[in-house]
Structures are given as structure tokens and as C-alpha cells.
Amino acid sequence: MSSLIIEASEHKEKGNKYYQQGRFEDALLHYNRAIIKDSTEPTYFTNRALCNLNLQRWESAAEDCRRALDLDKKNIKANYYLGKVYMQLGQYDEAAKVLLRAHEYEIKQRHSYGDEITQLLRQAKREKFRKEEEVRINQEIELQSYLNLLIDDDVKNKIEQLKNTSNANSESIEDQIEEIKTKADSNKEQLNNLFAQVDERRKRREIPDFLCGKISFELLRDPVITPSGITYDRNDILTHLHRVGHFDPVTRVPLTADQLIPNLAMREVVEHFEKENEWAVDA
């Protein structure tokens, strides 16, 4: 082992001690020195990224995570910390992507970060959904306003046309104008009621966590339960057993496909949810 690598490791240890004391600037200084001595070790970059996260230097933290991923694309901490940065920057779609990678590598490498990664992943998906809903709501409000204006313009045009072309007496014209306005009011009421119904359905457009799979975090389609009592989507858990290994992703205990039992109670709950929330079928 070269002297530079040894010196880099010593600086990392010093940085770790300062970090544990909450002295992030001092820790950062030693991680910088470790990287100068050895820029091939991903841990030095993820450690520095964590300091920058605590100091709220989001762009610097993101750059450190990317440097670590250049050295090791399967680095769990680099993906996890980058997800944290994206969350702070409001980039929830990007956050969900890197956090899902962190979660997948966590399972494949049989490391456990408790619920830290999965909780943040759920939060990223919720915030992504909320942001998309805000855009959809604004678009619907604009459309509703536009359609109401079209009805108002149509009323004005019809009244103007009536006054310009009608030979009827003033009392008859007033009756026709009143009829035009009444019809318009009825159309607007129907239109606004329709949008109100859409708005009411939209308020419920969120899939509860307990209806989501533990691997994909999507709505359970074919729920099965393991001997440990954990429910997964059948396709997700079979893919895990085939590609990753024969163990339960959450409990880490040995697991084989023949131990999976259909979770009929959960399937009934999911089917009821889909019936009440048709949008979830294509979610």
C-alpha cells in the first residue's frame, strides 16, 4: 500500500471524527485532503457529500455523489445522498429514479439501511405525484375559465345578433334575451358541476402505502405473502428470487417461490380500491 493511500485513509478517519462531533467544516477539510491523496476511493466522495448535505450545499453534494458514481455506479450511499439532494431541489422525478436504484442495490448487495431509503423513496413518489397534480389542477382551472368565457361570449354574440336582425317588439326581444341568458346559466351550471365532480375525484387520487409493493412501490396487482408475513407483488418477488437470490428482501430470511401464498384479503382490498378509483388501474 502506497504512502499516499495510507495518508488518505488517515485523513478520512480524522474527517469521520470531526463529522461525529458535528464539525462539518473541519471534516470537509480532511475529506478534501483524502481526495487529493487518493481520488479513486468512492467513500471519500460520499463522506464529503454527506458533509455538504449537512451544510446545505446542494450542488456540491450532488457533484460529490456523481464523482462517487463515476467510480462505482452501484454505490448505495452515492445514489441515496443524490436522492436527498434532488428532494431538496424539488426534482422529485430524478429523486425517485436514484432512490429506486439505491433501494435495488441495497437488496442485491444485502445491505440494510432500515427504512431510510424506502421512506424517502415513498416521499419522492408522493411529491412527484403532488407536483403533477398541481399542474393538472392549474390546467383544468384554466380550461374551466376558458369554457365559461366562451359561454359568456356566445351570449353576447347571440344578443347582439338578435338586436340587429329582429323586427319583433322590445318586449318580445327581452323575452328572447332572457331565454338566451337562462340557457347559458344552465350550461355554465352543468359545466361547473362537471368540473366539481372531477375535482372531488382528484382529491382522493393517492395510493395508500399499504397497498403498494415493497419492491416496486407500485399498486399491488397480484399480492402474495411470505412466511415472514411480508406482502409483495408476485411478479416483483419472483423477479427478485430469480435475479438476486432466494431470500426475503425485507427480512433477509431464506425464501423460495413455492413458499409464496396468495394474499386473498389484500387482493380484495386492492380490487375494492380500484373499483372506487378507476384512475389507479393505469397508475
C-alpha positions, 0 to 999 in steps of 0.5 A, a space after each residue: 500500500 502506497 504512502 499516499 493511500 495510507 495518508 488518505 485513509 488517515 485523513 478520512 478517519 480524522 474527517 469521520 471524527 470531526 463529522 461525529 462531533 458535528 464539525 462539518 467544516 473541519 471534516 470537509 477539510 480532511 475529506 478534501 485532503 483524502 481526495 487529493 491523496 487518493 481520488 479513486 476511493 468512492 467513500 471519500 466522495 460520499 463522506 464529503 457529500 454527506 458533509 455538504 448535505 449537512 451544510 446545505 450545499 446542494 450542488 456540491 453534494 450532488 457533484 460529490 455523489 456523481 464523482 462517487 458514481 463515476 467510480 462505482 455506479 452501484 454505490 448505495 450511499 452515492 445514489 441515496 445522498 443524490 436522492 436527498 439532494 434532488 428532494 431538496 431541489 424539488 426534482 422529485 422525478 430524478 429523486 425517485 429514479 436514484 432512490 429506486 436504484 439505491 433501494 435495488 442495490 441495497 437488496 442485491 448487495 444485502 445491505 440494510 439501511 432500515 427504512 431510510 431509503 424506502 421512506 424517502 423513496 415513498 416521499 419522492 413518489 408522493 411529491 412527484 405525484 403532488 407536483 403533477 397534480 398541481 399542474 393538472 389542477 392549474 390546467 383544468 382551472 384554466 380550461 374551466 375559465 376558458 369554457 365559461 368565457 366562451 359561454 359568456 361570449 356566445 351570449 353576447 354574440 347571440 344578443 347582439 345578433 338578435 338586436 340587429 336582425 329582429 323586427 319583433 317588439 322590445 318586449 318580445 326581444 327581452 323575452 328572447 334575451 332572457 331565454 338566451 341568458 337562462 340557457 347559458 346559466 344552465 350550461 355554465 351550471 352543468 359545466 361547473 358541476 362537471 368540473 366539481 365532480 372531477 375535482 372531488 375525484 382528484 382529491 382522493 387520487 393517492 395510493 395508500 402505502 399499504 397497498 403498494 409493493 415493497 419492491 416496486 412501490 407500485 399498486 399491488 396487482 397480484 399480492 402474495 405473502 411470505 412466511 415472514 408475513 411480508 406482502 409483495 407483488 408476485 411478479 416483483 418477488 419472483 423477479 427478485 428470487 430469480 435475479 438476486 437470490 432466494 431470500 426475503 428482501 425485507 427480512 433477509 430470511 431464506 425464501 423460495 417461490 413455492 413458499 409464496 401464498 396468495 394474499 386473498 384479503 389484500 387482493 380484495 382490498 386492492 380490487 375494492 380500491 380500484 373499483 372506487 378509483 378507476 384512475 389507479 388501474 393505469 397508475 
